[in-house]
Structures are given as C-alpha cells and as structure tokens.
C-alpha cells in the first residue's frame, strides 16, 4: 500500500511544482483574475490547496506522534488565519511553503507501514463534526481533493491562455 501512496505523494509534489513554475511567471493581474469558480482565481485555488494541506498535517500529527516528518514540520502550528490575508504579492512565500509542505507529505508517507495505513485518525471536519477513518482513506480523500482543485487550476489556466497539462499521472510518479 505504501508504494501507491508514495506515488500519489510524488505526483502531488511534481504537479504542484509544475503549477508553481507556471503561475510564478504570470502577471499578478492574471494570477488573481476572477474566473467564476468557487475559489475565483488561480491564486485563491492555490491558497485553498495549501490551507487544506496544512489542516491535514494538523489533524495527522496527534495521531502519529512517532512521525519524524510530522514532528519536525512547522505546518502543524501554522496559522491558517494569516493565510487568508495573503494576497498575490505574497505568492513567492506561498509557493515556498507549498514546496516545503509537499516534502513533508512525501517523508510522512515513506515512514508508514501497513499498520500505519490502517490506524484510525480522529479529527474534526470543517463543520466542527467529529470524524474517524483509517489513514489510507484519509490520504485518498486528501490526494483526491488536491487533484480536483488542480484540475480547476488547469481549467483556469486554459481560460487565461496558459499552456498546462496535469492529466498524465504516470510520467509524474
């Protein structure tokens, strides 16, 4: 099971780096241009992706106190309220944080064994409701959520006339 999740974590990291490589070259007005999606701009999508990743790190750290990757990650204490205040002039900081967090995710997944993937993770969802699921389900939710938003970013970039392609998983793992 670890091999599958290592591939998904690597894909996440590689696609995030590719998106960052494209978006850091965009004129700031394009980065924040409203596109009519739930998270209106490419920048808003990226902030949401990062904020979601931070929340998963925060949820997982207490369940895995033995994890060196989570234990050494500064994102378990990251202030999400400050993330909401970031604007496009902070893009370089956001991009650097995303790259660092992706490395944490890959390191965490590489630490796991079959027992770790089966471990139940209890947390509060965005509505404040208690949930508990095996880690493997949590990871699938996490990675699938990111894929959804990266797909939206791809569509937004298409609208902006910016070439991109995140549809092929195999070359990125």
N, C-alpha and C positions, 0 to 999 in steps of 0.2 A: 504494500500500500504506500509505503514511503516514496518509492520511485515515482508513482503517479503524482503525489503532492509536491515532490521536488520539481517535477516537470512543470506543474501549474505555477509554482512559485517562480521558477525561472522564466516562464512565459510572461508572467505579470511584470517581473523586473525588466525584461527585454523590451516589452511593448511600452511600459512607462518611460523607459529611456528613449525609445524612438519618438514617442509623443512629445516628450520634453525637448528633444532635438529639433523637432518641427516647430513647436509652439514658442520656443525661446527666440526664434528668428522672426516671429510675427510682429507686425506693427501693433503696439499696445491697443490701438482702437479696434483691431480685428480680434484680439485676444478677449476683449470684453464686449464685443458686439452681441446684442441680443438676437437669439435665433428662434425664439418661440418654443423652446423646450422647457421642461420643468426647471432644470438648472439652466438659466437662459444663455450663458456664454460658455465658451471653451474654458475660460478661467474658473467660472463657477463650478463646472463639472470637475475640474482638477482639484479644486478646494474640497469638494464633496468627497471625491475618491480618497484624498489624503485624510480628511476628518474621519471617514469610515474606517480606514486602516488603523488610525490612532485608537479609535474606540475598540476595535478588536484586540489590539495589543493590551489595552487597559483591562479588557474582560479576561484575557487569557493569562496574564501574569499571575494573578492569585491562584489560578488552577494549576499552574506549573511553576511552583517556587524553585524547583531544581534547575530550571532552564537558565543556562548561561546567557543565551541570546536575549531572552526577555528580561532577565535580571540586570543586564548591562544596558538595556535600552532606555534612553531618556524619554521615549514617547509614552511610557506608562504613566508619566507625570505631566504630559503635555497639556497645556491649557487650550482647550478647544474654543473657548470664547475669543481668544486672541486670533485664532484662525479666521473667524467670521469677519474680523475687522480688516484683514489683509486685502489690499487692492493690487491692481496689476503692477504697480511699482515694486511690490514685494515678490514678484514672480520668481526671481533667482533664488530667494530664500525658500519659497515653497518647493521649487524643483530640487534643491539640495536636500531638503527634508524628505521628499518622496524617495529619492535615491537611497538615502541612509535607511529609511524605514524598509524599503524593499530588501536591502541586505539583511536586516534583522529578521524579516519573514523567512527568507531562504535559510538563514542559520537556524532558526527555530525548527523549521520543518526537518532539517537534516539531523537534528538531535533526537527526533522521535523514533519510537519503536512501535510494534503492534499494540502494546498495552497503552501507550500514549495516545494513539489514534482512537482507541476505544474509551478513553477516560471521559467521564461526563463533565461538561463545562456548564456551570450555572452562572447566569448573568441576568441583568435587566435589559429589556429591549428599549427601543426609542420611546415607547409609550409608558415606560416605567414598569412593565409587567415582567414577572419572573419567568425565565425560560431555562431549560436544561436539555442539552443534546450531547451526543458523543462528538468528540473533537472532529472526527472525519466529516460529519455533517456540517459542523460549524465552518470548517475550511472550505467545503464545497459551496456553502452559502456565500462566504467571503469572496472567493475567487469568481464565482458566477456573477455576483453583484458588480464587481470591478469590470468584468467583461461586458456587462450590459452598458455601463457608463462609458467605457472606452469605445463601444460601438456608437454611442450617441456622439462622442467627440469626433469619431471618424465621419459621421454624417455632417456635423457642424463644419469640419474642415472641408468636406466636399462642397458645401454651400459657399464657403469662402474662396473656393478655387484652389485649395492647397492639396497637393498630391499626398496620399497616405494609403496604407494597406495593412490592416491588422487581422485579416481574415484567415491567414495560414498559421496554424499552431506549430506544426512540426518544424519548420525552419527556425523557430524561436525557442525551441527547447533543446 
